[in-house]
């Protein structure tokens, strides 16, 4: 009896390993080379834990290794199902959880809408100084600067935030080198039907390009996960209109670019 119990205890780890076996592409190739019927391999897939690579290169390799087409189709279907299950199990209340790439406002206190995406907005127009600027340049023999301005349509952003020190999260492709360090936060000049930023200047002695330093607002950020950054304000923001803009694509006259705009409203209003 003791020998039987010893044998059972000895086999338990082996049984556990068999139960937690995870099928991979390499396992399917091995089974296919045994000339097992496709139905048998498909049944094995459906009754096992799996981790398949179904990228284009992997599928080409499976075909070259002689894996049956129906088996490959089952692998693709299984991998797709696993991705959906994994996505449904993500904790989207956790800022570290990767989501669709973009910039999100952290809407603290609203658990039903905790991470609010900032929609990208097209710069609608770019122009140079008007009549007054031309007059000034004439009388200063071209020394006066001619500012180049980009505009966003509408006096206010559709995304209004009632918090003077808002927090944002940037979700970037981990494979890229993009981070908040490559963005500028700009306070826009409000007009009756538009919001403006200065993106350059020129006079008879040369041209300048780039966002006006007077309109830039300091912010800080921390990387909290691979491709995920927490962005926060060093000082409370003034009530007004703002946007994040990628400095590698700063707007210039004649080109249309996108920005991530928002407004700061009086708290409680």
PyMOL commands that set and color helices and strands:
alter all, ss='L'
color gray80, all
select helices_A, chain A and resi 2-19+25-33+38-46+56-64+69-88+111-113+131-139+180-182+213-215+247-249
alter helices_A, ss='H'
color red, helices_A
select strands_A, chain A and resi 22-23+49-50+102-106+115-117+120-122+125-128+146-153+160-161+167-171+183-190+194-203+206-209+216-217+219-225+228-233+240-246+258-264
alter strands_A, ss='S'
color yellow, strands_A
deselect
rebuild
show_as cartoon
